[in-house]
Amino acid sequence: MAAATGFSASRRFLRGRIRTGLVRSRNSLVPAVQMTACAVGAYAFAEYVLGHSGPLFAATSSLIALGFSRDPRLRRVMEVGLGCTIGIAVGDLLLHWLGSGIWQAAVVLLFSILLARFLDSGNIFTTQLGLQSLLVVLLPAPDGGPFTRSLDAVVGGLFALLVTILIPKDPRREPRKDVRKLLHELAEVLRECAAALTESDSTQAWHALIRGRNCQPLVDAMRHSLRASGEVATLAPAHRRHRDELDRLENSLDFIDLALRNSRVFARRLTSAINHAALSDNATANIADVLQETAAAIDELSLGLAETHDGVRRAHLRTARQDFSEIALRLHPKLLEVERLEGETVVMLFRPLMVDLLEATGMDAREARDVLPGL
C-alpha cells in the first residue's frame, strides 16, 4: 500500500512537472527563436563579414544580452562588451608580466574578479571580465590579436540591440503582470487581517504581517521590469507611445510600495490590539468591514492598472478612487465605534495606507489627505 501511494505521488509530481515545463517552453518559443536567429546572425557576420575565425563570443554575447533576465538589455550589452575588453587587457598585461601557467591563471582570475567587483556590481560584467582574462592566459590568441574577441562581443551585443529595436515585445506586459501579483498580495494581507479580527486570532494577523514582508521581492521585480520596459520603449519606435503609461505605472508602484509598508505596520499593531482585546465587538466588525472593502477596492485598482484599453482602464481607476474615498470618509475612531487608545492607534495607522492607495489611483497627495475626516 505504501509503495503504491509513493508511486502515485511520484507520477503526479512527474505529470505536473512535465505540464509546467511544456507551458514554460511554449511561452518561451518566440524569445527562443529570436535568440537563436540573433546568435547565428552575429556569428555569421563576425565570421563572413569581419573575417574572424570561430567568433564564438559574438554568439555568446548576443545570447547573454537578450536572455530571459529582467535586467535592461542595454546594461547587459555594456557589461558584456566592457567586461570582455577590460578582461582581455588585464589578462594580456598580467600574461606579459607573469607568463603562462596554472598558478599564473589562478592569480589572473582572482585579480580580475576582484577588479570587476571594484568597478561594478553587475554579475555579467564580473563573469565576462574574469572569463576573458582567464582565456587570455590559458589559450593562444586568435588570428587578429586578443582584442578580436572583444570586437566579437560588441558585434553580438549590437545584434541583440537590433533585435530589441526591430522585433520588440510589448514593454507593458511584464509590469502589468507584476502589478497584478503585487496588488493581489496586498489585498490578501488585508483580508487576512480582517479574518484575524473577526476570529480574534492574533496569530493570523501575524501571518498577514509575514505575508506583507514577503512582498518586497515582488516590488523589486517590478522595478526591474519597469526599468527594462522603459529601455525597450525608448529604443523601439513602435512602442515609444507607451512611455507615458510606463511612467504612470512606475508612479503608482511607489505608492503601492508605501501602502505595503504601511500594511505591515498596521498588521503588527493589529496583532497587539487583538492580544489586549483593545477593540469592542462593534469596533471589530466595523474595522473588519473596512478591511474587506479596501481589499475589494484594491482588486478594482489592479484591474485598472493592468488593463490594456485606455477607456476601460480609466473606468476601473475611477471606480477604485471612488471606493477608496468612501472608505476613507469613515476612518475616524468615533465613526468606527473605537473607544480605547490602542484601538484608536489601529485606525490611525490605517489612514496613511488609505492615502497611499488614493495616490496610486492618480489622486493628488493633498486631495487624498483631505478626503480623510478631521481628527
Residue pairs with C-beta under 8 A, 6 or more apart in sequence:
28 68
30 169
31 66
31 68
31 169
34 66
34 163
34 167
35 62
35 63
35 66
35 67
37 163
38 62
38 63
38 66
38 156
38 159
38 160
38 162
38 163
39 59
39 60
39 62
39 63
39 156
40 59
41 62
41 159
42 55
42 58
42 59
42 61
42 62
42 155
42 156
42 158
42 159
42 160
43 55
43 56
43 58
43 59
45 58
45 155
45 159
46 52
46 55
46 58
46 151
46 152
46 155
46 156
47 53
47 54
47 55
47 58
50 151
50 155
51 144
52 58
52 142
52 143
52 144
52 148
52 151
52 152
53 142
53 143
54 142
55 148
55 152
55 155
56 152
57 84
57 149
57 152
57 153
57 156
58 152
58 153
58 155
58 156
58 159
59 156
60 156
61 77
61 80
61 81
61 84
61 152
61 153
61 154
61 155
61 156
61 157
61 160
62 156
62 157
62 159
62 160
63 156
64 76
64 80
64 124
64 156
65 73
65 76
65 77
65 80
65 156
65 157
65 160
65 161
66 73
66 160
66 163
66 164
67 76
69 76
70 174
70 221
70 224
70 225
70 228
71 224
71 227
71 228
72 227
72 228
72 230
72 231
73 160
73 161
73 164
73 228
73 231
73 232
74 161
74 231
74 235
75 122
76 124
76 157
76 160
77 157
77 158
77 160
77 161
78 157
79 120
79 122
79 124
79 125
79 128
80 124
80 128
80 153
80 156
80 157
81 150
81 153
81 154
81 157
82 125
82 128
83 116
83 124
83 125
83 126
83 127
83 128
83 129
83 132
84 128
84 129
84 132
84 149
84 150
84 153
84 154
85 147
85 150
85 153
86 115
86 116
86 119
86 129
86 132
87 112
87 128
87 129
87 130
87 131
87 132
87 133
87 136
88 132
88 133
88 136
88 146
88 147
88 149
88 150
90 108
90 111
90 112
90 115
90 129
90 133
91 108
91 112
91 132
91 133
91 134
91 135
91 136
91 137
91 146
92 136
92 146
94 104
94 107
94 108
94 111
94 133
94 137
95 104
95 108
95 136
95 137
98 104
98 107
98 108
100 137
100 138
104 137
105 134
105 137
105 138
108 133
108 134
108 136
108 137
109 130
109 133
109 134
111 133
112 129
112 130
112 132
112 133
112 134
113 126
113 129
113 130
115 129
116 125
116 126
116 129
116 130
117 126
119 125
120 126
128 153
132 149
132 150
135 149
136 146
141 148
142 148
142 149
161 235
164 232
164 235
164 236
165 235
165 236
165 237
166 236
168 232
168 235
168 236
168 238
168 239
169 232
170 239
170 242
171 228
171 229
171 230
171 232
171 233
171 236
171 239
171 242
171 246
172 229
172 242
172 245
172 246
172 249
172 308
174 225
174 228
174 229
175 222
175 225
175 226
175 229
175 246
175 249
176 249
176 305
176 306
176 308
177 306
178 218
178 221
178 222
178 225
179 222
179 249
179 252
179 253
179 256
179 302
179 305
179 306
180 302
180 305
180 306
181 218
182 215
182 218
182 219
182 222
182 253
182 256
182 260
183 256
183 298
183 299
183 301
183 302
183 305
184 299
184 302
185 211
185 212
185 214
185 215
185 218
185 260
186 212
186 215
186 256
186 259
186 260
186 263
186 298
187 295
187 296
187 298
187 299
187 302
188 211
188 295
189 208
189 211
189 212
189 215
189 260
189 263
189 267
190 208
190 263
190 291
190 292
190 294
190 295
190 298
191 291
191 292
191 295
192 204
192 205
192 207
192 208
192 211
193 205
193 208
193 263
193 266
193 267
193 270
193 291
194 287
194 288
194 289
194 291
194 292
194 295
195 201
195 204
196 202
196 203
196 204
196 205
196 207
196 208
196 270
196 271
196 274
197 205
197 270
197 274
197 279
197 284
197 287
197 288
197 291
198 284
198 285
198 288
200 274
200 277
200 284
201 274
202 271
202 272
202 274
202 275
205 267
205 270
205 271
205 274
206 267
206 271
208 263
208 267
208 270
209 264
209 267
209 268
209 271
212 260
212 263
212 264
212 267
213 264
215 260
216 260
219 253
219 256
219 257
219 260
222 253
223 253
226 246
226 249
226 250
226 253
229 246
230 243
230 246
230 250
232 239
233 239
233 240
233 242
233 243
233 246
234 240
234 243
248 362
249 305
252 305
252 360
252 361
252 362
255 356
255 357
255 359
255 360
256 356
256 360
258 352
258 356
259 353
259 356
259 357
259 360
262 349
262 350
262 352
262 353
262 356
263 353
265 349
266 346
266 349
266 350
266 353
269 345
269 346
269 349
270 346
272 278
272 342
273 279
273 342
273 343
273 345
273 346
276 342
278 340
278 342
278 343
278 346
279 287
279 338
279 340
279 343
279 346
280 337
280 338
280 339
280 343
282 337
283 336
283 337
283 338
283 339
283 343
286 330
286 336
286 337
287 336
287 338
287 346
287 347
287 350
290 327
290 330
290 331
290 336
290 350
293 323
293 327
294 324
294 327
294 354
294 357
296 323
297 320
297 323
297 324
297 327
297 357
298 320
298 357
300 316
300 319
300 320
300 323
301 316
301 317
301 320
301 324
301 357
301 360
301 361
303 316
304 313
304 314
304 315
304 316
304 317
304 319
304 320
304 361
305 313
305 317
305 360
307 313
307 316
317 361
317 362
320 361
321 358
321 361
321 362
321 363
324 354
324 357
324 358
324 361
325 358
325 371
327 354
328 351
328 354
328 355
328 358
328 368
328 371
328 372
328 373
329 371
329 372
329 373
330 336
330 373
331 347
331 350
331 351
331 354
331 372
331 373
332 347
332 373
332 375
333 339
333 343
333 344
333 347
333 348
335 373
336 347
338 344
338 346
338 347
351 372
354 368
354 372
355 365
355 368
355 369
355 372
358 367
358 368
358 371
359 365
359 368
